Amino acid sequence: MDQIDHAILDQLRADGRLANNELAERVGLSPSPCLRRVRALEEAGVITGYHASIEPKELGKGLHVLLHVEMAEQRGETVEAFEAAVQELEEVVACQRMFGSPDYLLHIAVRDIEAYEQVYMAKLTQLPGIARTTSQFTMKTVKSTPGFFY
């Protein structure tokens, strides 16, 4: 990837709805070569999709909780069962398996603290293989780069 590819990515990260003509103008290319580069980035798996940025509060998901999960064991079937169960929970908007402690970091979006307590007690504590958890509540998002992680 060269500087132009990086410029294309920066522009699309800021506005994924840019028309190719506008994108080409912003990165200093004519439309045809610009479109070829975008398609090449898509085919190479650098661009994995285009998404709308949504305000969680407007969807009734204004509380963001980070849940640290330490597993009781690391056996393959337990890890697979845990990860499959997490996939089924709509409140879990992201899950990362970590090196070191914790074993997993779950990003959870719910309406409020009462909703989190219900989800925690009814669903999260029932996940396979969990030894202990720690919840952290987001006070304020200081920086969030569109197109990266959660």
Phi and psi in radians as a Rosetta constraint file:
Dihedral C 1 N 2 CA 2 C 2 CIRCULARHARMONIC -1.871 0.35
Dihedral N 2 CA 2 C 2 N 3 CIRCULARHARMONIC -3.018 0.35
Dihedral C 2 N 3 CA 3 C 3 CIRCULARHARMONIC -1.080 0.35
Dihedral N 3 CA 3 C 3 N 4 CIRCULARHARMONIC -0.619 0.35
Dihedral C 3 N 4 CA 4 C 4 CIRCULARHARMONIC -1.183 0.35
Dihedral N 4 CA 4 C 4 N 5 CIRCULARHARMONIC -0.736 0.35
Dihedral C 4 N 5 CA 5 C 5 CIRCULARHARMONIC -1.036 0.35
Dihedral N 5 CA 5 C 5 N 6 CIRCULARHARMONIC -0.757 0.35
Dihedral C 5 N 6 CA 6 C 6 CIRCULARHARMONIC -1.112 0.35
Dihedral N 6 CA 6 C 6 N 7 CIRCULARHARMONIC -0.683 0.35
Dihedral C 6 N 7 CA 7 C 7 CIRCULARHARMONIC -1.124 0.35
Dihedral N 7 CA 7 C 7 N 8 CIRCULARHARMONIC -0.719 0.35
Dihedral C 7 N 8 CA 8 C 8 CIRCULARHARMONIC -1.039 0.35
Dihedral N 8 CA 8 C 8 N 9 CIRCULARHARMONIC -0.828 0.35
Dihedral C 8 N 9 CA 9 C 9 CIRCULARHARMONIC -1.083 0.35
Dihedral N 9 CA 9 C 9 N 10 CIRCULARHARMONIC -0.735 0.35
Dihedral C 9 N 10 CA 10 C 10 CIRCULARHARMONIC -1.058 0.35
Dihedral N 10 CA 10 C 10 N 11 CIRCULARHARMONIC -0.765 0.35
Dihedral C 10 N 11 CA 11 C 11 CIRCULARHARMONIC -1.154 0.35
Dihedral N 11 CA 11 C 11 N 12 CIRCULARHARMONIC -0.763 0.35
Dihedral C 11 N 12 CA 12 C 12 CIRCULARHARMONIC -1.224 0.35
Dihedral N 12 CA 12 C 12 N 13 CIRCULARHARMONIC -0.554 0.35
Dihedral C 12 N 13 CA 13 C 13 CIRCULARHARMONIC -1.140 0.35
Dihedral N 13 CA 13 C 13 N 14 CIRCULARHARMONIC -0.661 0.35
Dihedral C 13 N 14 CA 14 C 14 CIRCULARHARMONIC -1.302 0.35
Dihedral N 14 CA 14 C 14 N 15 CIRCULARHARMONIC -0.593 0.35
Dihedral C 14 N 15 CA 15 C 15 CIRCULARHARMONIC -2.682 0.35
Dihedral N 15 CA 15 C 15 N 16 CIRCULARHARMONIC 1.639 0.35
Dihedral C 15 N 16 CA 16 C 16 CIRCULARHARMONIC -1.214 0.35
Dihedral N 16 CA 16 C 16 N 17 CIRCULARHARMONIC -0.129 0.35
Dihedral C 16 N 17 CA 17 C 17 CIRCULARHARMONIC -1.723 0.35
Dihedral N 17 CA 17 C 17 N 18 CIRCULARHARMONIC 0.169 0.35
Dihedral C 17 N 18 CA 18 C 18 CIRCULARHARMONIC -1.042 0.35
Dihedral N 18 CA 18 C 18 N 19 CIRCULARHARMONIC 2.319 0.35
Dihedral C 18 N 19 CA 19 C 19 CIRCULARHARMONIC -1.201 0.35
Dihedral N 19 CA 19 C 19 N 20 CIRCULARHARMONIC 2.589 0.35
Dihedral C 19 N 20 CA 20 C 20 CIRCULARHARMONIC -0.977 0.35
Dihedral N 20 CA 20 C 20 N 21 CIRCULARHARMONIC -0.688 0.35
Dihedral C 20 N 21 CA 21 C 21 CIRCULARHARMONIC -1.066 0.35
Dihedral N 21 CA 21 C 21 N 22 CIRCULARHARMONIC -0.761 0.35
Dihedral C 21 N 22 CA 22 C 22 CIRCULARHARMONIC -1.170 0.35
Dihedral N 22 CA 22 C 22 N 23 CIRCULARHARMONIC -0.761 0.35
Dihedral C 22 N 23 CA 23 C 23 CIRCULARHARMONIC -1.037 0.35
Dihedral N 23 CA 23 C 23 N 24 CIRCULARHARMONIC -0.809 0.35
Dihedral C 23 N 24 CA 24 C 24 CIRCULARHARMONIC -1.023 0.35
Dihedral N 24 CA 24 C 24 N 25 CIRCULARHARMONIC -0.766 0.35
Dihedral C 24 N 25 CA 25 C 25 CIRCULARHARMONIC -1.099 0.35
Dihedral N 25 CA 25 C 25 N 26 CIRCULARHARMONIC -0.740 0.35
Dihedral C 25 N 26 CA 26 C 26 CIRCULARHARMONIC -1.166 0.35
Dihedral N 26 CA 26 C 26 N 27 CIRCULARHARMONIC -0.513 0.35
Dihedral C 26 N 27 CA 27 C 27 CIRCULARHARMONIC -1.790 0.35
Dihedral N 27 CA 27 C 27 N 28 CIRCULARHARMONIC 0.037 0.35
Dihedral C 27 N 28 CA 28 C 28 CIRCULARHARMONIC 1.397 0.35
Dihedral N 28 CA 28 C 28 N 29 CIRCULARHARMONIC 0.574 0.35
Dihedral C 28 N 29 CA 29 C 29 CIRCULARHARMONIC -2.155 0.35
Dihedral N 29 CA 29 C 29 N 30 CIRCULARHARMONIC 2.871 0.35
Dihedral C 29 N 30 CA 30 C 30 CIRCULARHARMONIC -1.438 0.35
Dihedral N 30 CA 30 C 30 N 31 CIRCULARHARMONIC 2.811 0.35
Dihedral C 30 N 31 CA 31 C 31 CIRCULARHARMONIC -0.995 0.35
Dihedral N 31 CA 31 C 31 N 32 CIRCULARHARMONIC -0.741 0.35
Dihedral C 31 N 32 CA 32 C 32 CIRCULARHARMONIC -1.099 0.35
Dihedral N 32 CA 32 C 32 N 33 CIRCULARHARMONIC -0.890 0.35
Dihedral C 32 N 33 CA 33 C 33 CIRCULARHARMONIC -1.106 0.35
Dihedral N 33 CA 33 C 33 N 34 CIRCULARHARMONIC -0.571 0.35
Dihedral C 33 N 34 CA 34 C 34 CIRCULARHARMONIC -1.119 0.35
Dihedral N 34 CA 34 C 34 N 35 CIRCULARHARMONIC -0.831 0.35
Dihedral C 34 N 35 CA 35 C 35 CIRCULARHARMONIC -1.079 0.35
Dihedral N 35 CA 35 C 35 N 36 CIRCULARHARMONIC -0.687 0.35
Dihedral C 35 N 36 CA 36 C 36 CIRCULARHARMONIC -1.068 0.35
Dihedral N 36 CA 36 C 36 N 37 CIRCULARHARMONIC -0.732 0.35
Dihedral C 36 N 37 CA 37 C 37 CIRCULARHARMONIC -1.152 0.35
Dihedral N 37 CA 37 C 37 N 38 CIRCULARHARMONIC -0.751 0.35
Dihedral C 37 N 38 CA 38 C 38 CIRCULARHARMONIC -1.059 0.35
Dihedral N 38 CA 38 C 38 N 39 CIRCULARHARMONIC -0.812 0.35
Dihedral C 38 N 39 CA 39 C 39 CIRCULARHARMONIC -1.103 0.35
Dihedral N 39 CA 39 C 39 N 40 CIRCULARHARMONIC -0.667 0.35
Dihedral C 39 N 40 CA 40 C 40 CIRCULARHARMONIC -1.136 0.35
Dihedral N 40 CA 40 C 40 N 41 CIRCULARHARMONIC -0.686 0.35
Dihedral C 40 N 41 CA 41 C 41 CIRCULARHARMONIC -1.138 0.35
Dihedral N 41 CA 41 C 41 N 42 CIRCULARHARMONIC -0.654 0.35
Dihedral C 41 N 42 CA 42 C 42 CIRCULARHARMONIC -1.154 0.35
Dihedral N 42 CA 42 C 42 N 43 CIRCULARHARMONIC -0.832 0.35
Dihedral C 42 N 43 CA 43 C 43 CIRCULARHARMONIC -1.132 0.35
Dihedral N 43 CA 43 C 43 N 44 CIRCULARHARMONIC -0.548 0.35
Dihedral C 43 N 44 CA 44 C 44 CIRCULARHARMONIC -1.371 0.35
Dihedral N 44 CA 44 C 44 N 45 CIRCULARHARMONIC -0.129 0.35
Dihedral C 44 N 45 CA 45 C 45 CIRCULARHARMONIC 1.449 0.35
Dihedral N 45 CA 45 C 45 N 46 CIRCULARHARMONIC 0.187 0.35
Dihedral C 45 N 46 CA 46 C 46 CIRCULARHARMONIC -1.302 0.35
Dihedral N 46 CA 46 C 46 N 47 CIRCULARHARMONIC -0.837 0.35
Dihedral C 46 N 47 CA 47 C 47 CIRCULARHARMONIC -1.619 0.35
Dihedral N 47 CA 47 C 47 N 48 CIRCULARHARMONIC 2.054 0.35
Dihedral C 47 N 48 CA 48 C 48 CIRCULARHARMONIC -1.818 0.35
Dihedral N 48 CA 48 C 48 N 49 CIRCULARHARMONIC -0.102 0.35
Dihedral C 48 N 49 CA 49 C 49 CIRCULARHARMONIC 2.873 0.35
Dihedral N 49 CA 49 C 49 N 50 CIRCULARHARMONIC 3.064 0.35
Dihedral C 49 N 50 CA 50 C 50 CIRCULARHARMONIC -2.231 0.35
Dihedral N 50 CA 50 C 50 N 51 CIRCULARHARMONIC 2.300 0.35
Dihedral C 50 N 51 CA 51 C 51 CIRCULARHARMONIC -2.401 0.35
Dihedral N 51 CA 51 C 51 N 52 CIRCULARHARMONIC 2.693 0.35
Dihedral C 51 N 52 CA 52 C 52 CIRCULARHARMONIC -1.488 0.35
Dihedral N 52 CA 52 C 52 N 53 CIRCULARHARMONIC 2.477 0.35
Dihedral C 52 N 53 CA 53 C 53 CIRCULARHARMONIC -1.577 0.35
Dihedral N 53 CA 53 C 53 N 54 CIRCULARHARMONIC 2.150 0.35
Dihedral C 53 N 54 CA 54 C 54 CIRCULARHARMONIC -2.086 0.35
Dihedral N 54 CA 54 C 54 N 55 CIRCULARHARMONIC 2.450 0.35
Dihedral C 54 N 55 CA 55 C 55 CIRCULARHARMONIC -1.380 0.35
Dihedral N 55 CA 55 C 55 N 56 CIRCULARHARMONIC 1.962 0.35
Dihedral C 55 N 56 CA 56 C 56 CIRCULARHARMONIC -0.988 0.35
Dihedral N 56 CA 56 C 56 N 57 CIRCULARHARMONIC -0.649 0.35
Dihedral C 56 N 57 CA 57 C 57 CIRCULARHARMONIC -1.027 0.35
Dihedral N 57 CA 57 C 57 N 58 CIRCULARHARMONIC -0.604 0.35
Dihedral C 57 N 58 CA 58 C 58 CIRCULARHARMONIC -1.231 0.35
Dihedral N 58 CA 58 C 58 N 59 CIRCULARHARMONIC -0.279 0.35
Dihedral C 58 N 59 CA 59 C 59 CIRCULARHARMONIC -1.799 0.35
Dihedral N 59 CA 59 C 59 N 60 CIRCULARHARMONIC 0.173 0.35
Dihedral C 59 N 60 CA 60 C 60 CIRCULARHARMONIC 1.296 0.35
Dihedral N 60 CA 60 C 60 N 61 CIRCULARHARMONIC 0.496 0.35
Dihedral C 60 N 61 CA 61 C 61 CIRCULARHARMONIC -2.223 0.35
Dihedral N 61 CA 61 C 61 N 62 CIRCULARHARMONIC 0.884 0.35
Dihedral C 61 N 62 CA 62 C 62 CIRCULARHARMONIC -1.370 0.35
Dihedral N 62 CA 62 C 62 N 63 CIRCULARHARMONIC -0.242 0.35
Dihedral C 62 N 63 CA 63 C 63 CIRCULARHARMONIC -1.781 0.35
Dihedral N 63 CA 63 C 63 N 64 CIRCULARHARMONIC 2.167 0.35
Dihedral C 63 N 64 CA 64 C 64 CIRCULARHARMONIC -1.895 0.35
Dihedral N 64 CA 64 C 64 N 65 CIRCULARHARMONIC 2.136 0.35
Dihedral C 64 N 65 CA 65 C 65 CIRCULARHARMONIC -2.079 0.35
Dihedral N 65 CA 65 C 65 N 66 CIRCULARHARMONIC 2.367 0.35
Dihedral C 65 N 66 CA 66 C 66 CIRCULARHARMONIC -1.746 0.35
Dihedral N 66 CA 66 C 66 N 67 CIRCULARHARMONIC 2.115 0.35
Dihedral C 66 N 67 CA 67 C 67 CIRCULARHARMONIC -1.928 0.35
Dihedral N 67 CA 67 C 67 N 68 CIRCULARHARMONIC 2.032 0.35
Dihedral C 67 N 68 CA 68 C 68 CIRCULARHARMONIC -1.510 0.35
Dihedral N 68 CA 68 C 68 N 69 CIRCULARHARMONIC 2.233 0.35
Dihedral C 68 N 69 CA 69 C 69 CIRCULARHARMONIC -2.104 0.35
Dihedral N 69 CA 69 C 69 N 70 CIRCULARHARMONIC 2.185 0.35
Dihedral C 69 N 70 CA 70 C 70 CIRCULARHARMONIC -1.896 0.35
Dihedral N 70 CA 70 C 70 N 71 CIRCULARHARMONIC 2.249 0.35
Dihedral C 70 N 71 CA 71 C 71 CIRCULARHARMONIC -1.498 0.35
Dihedral N 71 CA 71 C 71 N 72 CIRCULARHARMONIC 2.600 0.35
Dihedral C 71 N 72 CA 72 C 72 CIRCULARHARMONIC -1.297 0.35
Dihedral N 72 CA 72 C 72 N 73 CIRCULARHARMONIC -0.513 0.35
Dihedral C 72 N 73 CA 73 C 73 CIRCULARHARMONIC -2.636 0.35
Dihedral N 73 CA 73 C 73 N 74 CIRCULARHARMONIC 2.834 0.35
Dihedral C 73 N 74 CA 74 C 74 CIRCULARHARMONIC -1.988 0.35
Dihedral N 74 CA 74 C 74 N 75 CIRCULARHARMONIC 0.344 0.35
Dihedral C 74 N 75 CA 75 C 75 CIRCULARHARMONIC -1.122 0.35
Dihedral N 75 CA 75 C 75 N 76 CIRCULARHARMONIC 2.546 0.35
Dihedral C 75 N 76 CA 76 C 76 CIRCULARHARMONIC -0.949 0.35
Dihedral N 76 CA 76 C 76 N 77 CIRCULARHARMONIC -0.796 0.35
Dihedral C 76 N 77 CA 77 C 77 CIRCULARHARMONIC -1.179 0.35
Dihedral N 77 CA 77 C 77 N 78 CIRCULARHARMONIC -0.556 0.35
Dihedral C 77 N 78 CA 78 C 78 CIRCULARHARMONIC -1.224 0.35
Dihedral N 78 CA 78 C 78 N 79 CIRCULARHARMONIC -0.775 0.35
Dihedral C 78 N 79 CA 79 C 79 CIRCULARHARMONIC -1.071 0.35
Dihedral N 79 CA 79 C 79 N 80 CIRCULARHARMONIC -0.797 0.35
Dihedral C 79 N 80 CA 80 C 80 CIRCULARHARMONIC -1.088 0.35
Dihedral N 80 CA 80 C 80 N 81 CIRCULARHARMONIC -0.728 0.35
Dihedral C 80 N 81 CA 81 C 81 CIRCULARHARMONIC -1.139 0.35
Dihedral N 81 CA 81 C 81 N 82 CIRCULARHARMONIC -0.737 0.35
Dihedral C 81 N 82 CA 82 C 82 CIRCULARHARMONIC -1.070 0.35
Dihedral N 82 CA 82 C 82 N 83 CIRCULARHARMONIC -0.874 0.35
Dihedral C 82 N 83 CA 83 C 83 CIRCULARHARMONIC -1.127 0.35
Dihedral N 83 CA 83 C 83 N 84 CIRCULARHARMONIC -0.641 0.35
Dihedral C 83 N 84 CA 84 C 84 CIRCULARHARMONIC -1.155 0.35
Dihedral N 84 CA 84 C 84 N 85 CIRCULARHARMONIC -0.713 0.35
Dihedral C 84 N 85 CA 85 C 85 CIRCULARHARMONIC -1.154 0.35
Dihedral N 85 CA 85 C 85 N 86 CIRCULARHARMONIC -0.691 0.35
Dihedral C 85 N 86 CA 86 C 86 CIRCULARHARMONIC -1.076 0.35
Dihedral N 86 CA 86 C 86 N 87 CIRCULARHARMONIC -0.669 0.35
Dihedral C 86 N 87 CA 87 C 87 CIRCULARHARMONIC -1.000 0.35
Dihedral N 87 CA 87 C 87 N 88 CIRCULARHARMONIC -0.493 0.35
Dihedral C 87 N 88 CA 88 C 88 CIRCULARHARMONIC -1.485 0.35
Dihedral N 88 CA 88 C 88 N 89 CIRCULARHARMONIC -0.152 0.35
Dihedral C 88 N 89 CA 89 C 89 CIRCULARHARMONIC -1.641 0.35
Dihedral N 89 CA 89 C 89 N 90 CIRCULARHARMONIC 1.922 0.35
Dihedral C 89 N 90 CA 90 C 90 CIRCULARHARMONIC -1.125 0.35
Dihedral N 90 CA 90 C 90 N 91 CIRCULARHARMONIC -0.454 0.35
Dihedral C 90 N 91 CA 91 C 91 CIRCULARHARMONIC -1.232 0.35
Dihedral N 91 CA 91 C 91 N 92 CIRCULARHARMONIC -0.415 0.35
Dihedral C 91 N 92 CA 92 C 92 CIRCULARHARMONIC -1.475 0.35
Dihedral N 92 CA 92 C 92 N 93 CIRCULARHARMONIC 1.908 0.35
Dihedral C 92 N 93 CA 93 C 93 CIRCULARHARMONIC -1.648 0.35
Dihedral N 93 CA 93 C 93 N 94 CIRCULARHARMONIC -0.243 0.35
Dihedral C 93 N 94 CA 94 C 94 CIRCULARHARMONIC -2.781 0.35
Dihedral N 94 CA 94 C 94 N 95 CIRCULARHARMONIC 2.577 0.35
Dihedral C 94 N 95 CA 95 C 95 CIRCULARHARMONIC -2.517 0.35
Dihedral N 95 CA 95 C 95 N 96 CIRCULARHARMONIC 2.252 0.35
Dihedral C 95 N 96 CA 96 C 96 CIRCULARHARMONIC -2.178 0.35
Dihedral N 96 CA 96 C 96 N 97 CIRCULARHARMONIC 2.272 0.35
Dihedral C 96 N 97 CA 97 C 97 CIRCULARHARMONIC -1.450 0.35
Dihedral N 97 CA 97 C 97 N 98 CIRCULARHARMONIC 2.288 0.35
Dihedral C 97 N 98 CA 98 C 98 CIRCULARHARMONIC -1.910 0.35
Dihedral N 98 CA 98 C 98 N 99 CIRCULARHARMONIC 2.726 0.35
Dihedral C 98 N 99 CA 99 C 99 CIRCULARHARMONIC -1.497 0.35
Dihedral N 99 CA 99 C 99 N 100 CIRCULARHARMONIC 2.376 0.35
Dihedral C 99 N 100 CA 100 C 100 CIRCULARHARMONIC 1.424 0.35
Dihedral N 100 CA 100 C 100 N 101 CIRCULARHARMONIC -2.694 0.35
Dihedral C 100 N 101 CA 101 C 101 CIRCULARHARMONIC -1.898 0.35
Dihedral N 101 CA 101 C 101 N 102 CIRCULARHARMONIC 2.327 0.35
Dihedral C 101 N 102 CA 102 C 102 CIRCULARHARMONIC -1.348 0.35
Dihedral N 102 CA 102 C 102 N 103 CIRCULARHARMONIC 2.960 0.35
Dihedral C 102 N 103 CA 103 C 103 CIRCULARHARMONIC -1.279 0.35
Dihedral N 103 CA 103 C 103 N 104 CIRCULARHARMONIC -0.613 0.35
Dihedral C 103 N 104 CA 104 C 104 CIRCULARHARMONIC -2.386 0.35
Dihedral N 104 CA 104 C 104 N 105 CIRCULARHARMONIC 2.613 0.35
Dihedral C 104 N 105 CA 105 C 105 CIRCULARHARMONIC -2.161 0.35
Dihedral N 105 CA 105 C 105 N 106 CIRCULARHARMONIC 2.019 0.35
Dihedral C 105 N 106 CA 106 C 106 CIRCULARHARMONIC -1.838 0.35
Dihedral N 106 CA 106 C 106 N 107 CIRCULARHARMONIC 2.345 0.35
Dihedral C 106 N 107 CA 107 C 107 CIRCULARHARMONIC -1.765 0.35
Dihedral N 107 CA 107 C 107 N 108 CIRCULARHARMONIC 2.138 0.35
Dihedral C 107 N 108 CA 108 C 108 CIRCULARHARMONIC -2.124 0.35
Dihedral N 108 CA 108 C 108 N 109 CIRCULARHARMONIC 2.335 0.35
Dihedral C 108 N 109 CA 109 C 109 CIRCULARHARMONIC -2.109 0.35
Dihedral N 109 CA 109 C 109 N 110 CIRCULARHARMONIC 2.111 0.35
Dihedral C 109 N 110 CA 110 C 110 CIRCULARHARMONIC -2.434 0.35
Dihedral N 110 CA 110 C 110 N 111 CIRCULARHARMONIC 3.009 0.35
Dihedral C 110 N 111 CA 111 C 111 CIRCULARHARMONIC -1.123 0.35
Dihedral N 111 CA 111 C 111 N 112 CIRCULARHARMONIC -0.905 0.35
Dihedral C 111 N 112 CA 112 C 112 CIRCULARHARMONIC -2.804 0.35
Dihedral N 112 CA 112 C 112 N 113 CIRCULARHARMONIC -3.068 0.35
Dihedral C 112 N 113 CA 113 C 113 CIRCULARHARMONIC -1.096 0.35
Dihedral N 113 CA 113 C 113 N 114 CIRCULARHARMONIC -0.629 0.35
Dihedral C 113 N 114 CA 114 C 114 CIRCULARHARMONIC -1.137 0.35
Dihedral N 114 CA 114 C 114 N 115 CIRCULARHARMONIC -0.729 0.35
Dihedral C 114 N 115 CA 115 C 115 CIRCULARHARMONIC -1.121 0.35
Dihedral N 115 CA 115 C 115 N 116 CIRCULARHARMONIC -0.666 0.35
Dihedral C 115 N 116 CA 116 C 116 CIRCULARHARMONIC -1.129 0.35
Dihedral N 116 CA 116 C 116 N 117 CIRCULARHARMONIC -0.745 0.35
Dihedral C 116 N 117 CA 117 C 117 CIRCULARHARMONIC -1.029 0.35
Dihedral N 117 CA 117 C 117 N 118 CIRCULARHARMONIC -0.740 0.35
Dihedral C 117 N 118 CA 118 C 118 CIRCULARHARMONIC -1.104 0.35
Dihedral N 118 CA 118 C 118 N 119 CIRCULARHARMONIC -0.820 0.35
Dihedral C 118 N 119 CA 119 C 119 CIRCULARHARMONIC -1.114 0.35
Dihedral N 119 CA 119 C 119 N 120 CIRCULARHARMONIC -0.740 0.35
Dihedral C 119 N 120 CA 120 C 120 CIRCULARHARMONIC -1.063 0.35
Dihedral N 120 CA 120 C 120 N 121 CIRCULARHARMONIC -0.891 0.35
Dihedral C 120 N 121 CA 121 C 121 CIRCULARHARMONIC -1.238 0.35
Dihedral N 121 CA 121 C 121 N 122 CIRCULARHARMONIC -0.709 0.35
Dihedral C 121 N 122 CA 122 C 122 CIRCULARHARMONIC -1.475 0.35
Dihedral N 122 CA 122 C 122 N 123 CIRCULARHARMONIC -0.498 0.35
Dihedral C 122 N 123 CA 123 C 123 CIRCULARHARMONIC -2.138 0.35
Dihedral N 123 CA 123 C 123 N 124 CIRCULARHARMONIC -0.921 0.35
Dihedral C 123 N 124 CA 124 C 124 CIRCULARHARMONIC -1.177 0.35
Dihedral N 124 CA 124 C 124 N 125 CIRCULARHARMONIC -0.693 0.35
Dihedral C 124 N 125 CA 125 C 125 CIRCULARHARMONIC -1.258 0.35
Dihedral N 125 CA 125 C 125 N 126 CIRCULARHARMONIC -0.215 0.35
Dihedral C 125 N 126 CA 126 C 126 CIRCULARHARMONIC -1.626 0.35
Dihedral N 126 CA 126 C 126 N 127 CIRCULARHARMONIC -0.053 0.35
Dihedral C 126 N 127 CA 127 C 127 CIRCULARHARMONIC -1.109 0.35
Dihedral N 127 CA 127 C 127 N 128 CIRCULARHARMONIC 2.490 0.35
Dihedral C 127 N 128 CA 128 C 128 CIRCULARHARMONIC -1.139 0.35
Dihedral N 128 CA 128 C 128 N 129 CIRCULARHARMONIC 2.404 0.35
Dihedral C 128 N 129 CA 129 C 129 CIRCULARHARMONIC 1.435 0.35
Dihedral N 129 CA 129 C 129 N 130 CIRCULARHARMONIC 0.095 0.35
Dihedral C 129 N 130 CA 130 C 130 CIRCULARHARMONIC -1.341 0.35
Dihedral N 130 CA 130 C 130 N 131 CIRCULARHARMONIC 2.329 0.35
Dihedral C 130 N 131 CA 131 C 131 CIRCULARHARMONIC -1.692 0.35
Dihedral N 131 CA 131 C 131 N 132 CIRCULARHARMONIC -0.800 0.35
Dihedral C 131 N 132 CA 132 C 132 CIRCULARHARMONIC -2.765 0.35
Dihedral N 132 CA 132 C 132 N 133 CIRCULARHARMONIC 2.762 0.35
Dihedral C 132 N 133 CA 133 C 133 CIRCULARHARMONIC -2.345 0.35
Dihedral N 133 CA 133 C 133 N 134 CIRCULARHARMONIC 2.755 0.35
Dihedral C 133 N 134 CA 134 C 134 CIRCULARHARMONIC -2.408 0.35
Dihedral N 134 CA 134 C 134 N 135 CIRCULARHARMONIC 2.238 0.35
Dihedral C 134 N 135 CA 135 C 135 CIRCULARHARMONIC -1.750 0.35
Dihedral N 135 CA 135 C 135 N 136 CIRCULARHARMONIC 2.399 0.35
Dihedral C 135 N 136 CA 136 C 136 CIRCULARHARMONIC -2.196 0.35
Dihedral N 136 CA 136 C 136 N 137 CIRCULARHARMONIC 2.359 0.35
Dihedral C 136 N 137 CA 137 C 137 CIRCULARHARMONIC -1.834 0.35
Dihedral N 137 CA 137 C 137 N 138 CIRCULARHARMONIC 2.312 0.35
Dihedral C 137 N 138 CA 138 C 138 CIRCULARHARMONIC -1.251 0.35
Dihedral N 138 CA 138 C 138 N 139 CIRCULARHARMONIC 2.189 0.35
Dihedral C 138 N 139 CA 139 C 139 CIRCULARHARMONIC -1.456 0.35
Dihedral N 139 CA 139 C 139 N 140 CIRCULARHARMONIC -0.792 0.35
Dihedral C 139 N 140 CA 140 C 140 CIRCULARHARMONIC -2.812 0.35
Dihedral N 140 CA 140 C 140 N 141 CIRCULARHARMONIC 2.401 0.35
Dihedral C 140 N 141 CA 141 C 141 CIRCULARHARMONIC -1.530 0.35
Dihedral N 141 CA 141 C 141 N 142 CIRCULARHARMONIC 2.016 0.35
Dihedral C 141 N 142 CA 142 C 142 CIRCULARHARMONIC -1.500 0.35
Dihedral N 142 CA 142 C 142 N 143 CIRCULARHARMONIC -0.661 0.35
Dihedral C 142 N 143 CA 143 C 143 CIRCULARHARMONIC -2.586 0.35
Dihedral N 143 CA 143 C 143 N 144 CIRCULARHARMONIC 2.380 0.35
Dihedral C 143 N 144 CA 144 C 144 CIRCULARHARMONIC -2.545 0.35
Dihedral N 144 CA 144 C 144 N 145 CIRCULARHARMONIC 2.003 0.35
Dihedral C 144 N 145 CA 145 C 145 CIRCULARHARMONIC -1.629 0.35
Dihedral N 145 CA 145 C 145 N 146 CIRCULARHARMONIC 2.051 0.35
Dihedral C 145 N 146 CA 146 C 146 CIRCULARHARMONIC -0.995 0.35
Dihedral N 146 CA 146 C 146 N 147 CIRCULARHARMONIC 2.417 0.35
Dihedral C 146 N 147 CA 147 C 147 CIRCULARHARMONIC 1.552 0.35
Dihedral N 147 CA 147 C 147 N 148 CIRCULARHARMONIC -0.012 0.35
Dihedral C 147 N 148 CA 148 C 148 CIRCULARHARMONIC -2.162 0.35
Dihedral N 148 CA 148 C 148 N 149 CIRCULARHARMONIC 2.195 0.35
Dihedral C 148 N 149 CA 149 C 149 CIRCULARHARMONIC 0.892 0.35
Dihedral N 149 CA 149 C 149 N 150 CIRCULARHARMONIC -2.565 0.35
